[in-house]
Amino acid sequence: MIKNIIFDWSGVIKDAVLSHLCVVNKIFEIFGVEKITLDEMKENWVQPYMLFYKKYIPDITFEEEQVIYEKVVLECGEGNAYPGIIALIKKFKMADIKMVVLSSDLPDTLLPELVRFGLKGLFEEIITNIHNKTDSVPEIIKKYNFNHDETVFIGDSNHEVEAGKKANIKTIAVTWGFSTEKNLIATNPDFLVHNLDELDNAILK
């Protein structure tokens, strides 16, 4: 039985695929790299996210990416919650499931979204601006005394699955985020879910 959930934010709770493509292409434009399509981004997306940018801009530094990202993310519009996810999160809360957000998003964007989505107060903790989540997952488990067998990491990329497996917890990969289903299958998550009904069943049934 699942009693604890670690959520990724963008690509899982936030429907951010198109806004993220906008961010990627604005960064590419600054470095003189040709724009890519949504299909190409999803096919090549990998995390930690600097692995993705290094494919196209080998000399980019983490510091450069951070400065540019903070500027262009505000130019790509506000994101919305994935349709139906808010009600499902509230359902999990009513079932006494403890939930934490672990995201690479900046606090300046994520925290206002949390309020706008009506999700403030539902999570034990909101952890933002994390480039590599591998070390953060065990820290969360230890801090909140989560039982490994009762804990799951829900994400939309290779990184969440890999970080969850390394921490010896269950993993759920959702197909409505930044990665293709083919790439998610290759990571061998415990559950691959295509919609919220499947996610609901994976957690509560």
PyMOL commands that set and color helices and strands:
alter all, ss='L'
color gray80, all
select helices_A, chain A and resi 17-30+38-44+50-56+62-75+85-94+107-116+136-143+148-150+158-166+181-186+196-204
alter helices_A, ss='H'
color red, helices_A
select strands_A, chain A and resi 4-7+14-15+80-81+98-102+125-127+151-155+170-174+191-193
alter strands_A, ss='S'
color yellow, strands_A
deselect
rebuild
show_as cartoon
